[in-house]
């Protein structure tokens, strides 16, 4: 499917579901147009990879997903300079990278230049 076909299918499902059933998304905070914009940026292949991962085991895969999505799509997991990524976060990062989706860790804090923080 191309991205427009995928978006048409997604919109049908979005419109047919009760308000709170969209994976915990509130339609007051996430608009359909926002999802379309992000989906188009990702493209059909990357969007399909994300959907596939969520569909395989939604309860497990909702944990560890990167904290930020930057426009023109890059997923960023934010860590303090003393924090280490969890196994689920590392699994998400590897999955995203294996599917050609830009992703990275971003360390914030007083000691972010330390080798320990940068080596993660």
Order of alpha helices (4+ residues) and beta strands (2+ residues): alpha-alpha-alpha-beta-beta-alpha-beta-alpha
